[in-house]
Amino acid sequence: MKKIIVTFLIFLPVITFSQTVDALINSLNTLYINSFEGKICPSEEVTFIIKGLQHISLSKEGADSLIINKKDIAELIRKLELFKNSELQRDSAYKPLYSIYLKFTDIFNNYNINNLYNLPKKKIVYLTTSVSCVCTLNLCQKQLANLIKFTDSNKDEYILIVEDTWNSSFFKNKYAIGFVPTVIMLDEKNNEKGRFIREENIDGKLSTWVKNKD
């Protein structure tokens, strides 16, 4: 009797570099909002980001797209591991995460410029800083949380692009930013439609502005 060998082909979905980065951004947003609101930060989210960064560091597409030193990713992974293993008070966990968030945006600055900035969607460009006085940093940290929540609620229409003006200058120079934090509103073709400079009530102002403009 002849044996019949049946071969099953399993096609696994291919995760692109852009999908990987977008997934990491979503996880980082979740972590930051949870920490800002005093909630427990799921350790699995931190682990997911660490593994994603390790994968990108080893991938050719990641190296070609980022044009960065792998030491930067290693440093970010180290910060995430320290955060994961630390025992932080819930009401202050967002402060080290803010530093981690900006380090992430520095590493993926080329991705923000070459990918997110060219998407045919309305954009909110947030110019913030990692180094300043306590009052400015407090405002920057608060605005970041508000902007993440706003864009998450309007994800079909808006995307958020964050730049740490202390370490990067593409958007800072392009839109002639003199003060931080500054929020730039762009249309689908990247034309500036408005800006908010050191606005204390950014969530309320933004909602009103969008309602009037749209």
Beta strands, then each sheet from edge to edge (+ up, - down):
strand 1: 122-128
strand 2: 158-164
strand 3: 182-186
strand 4: 192-197
sheet 1: 2+ 1+ 3- 4+
end
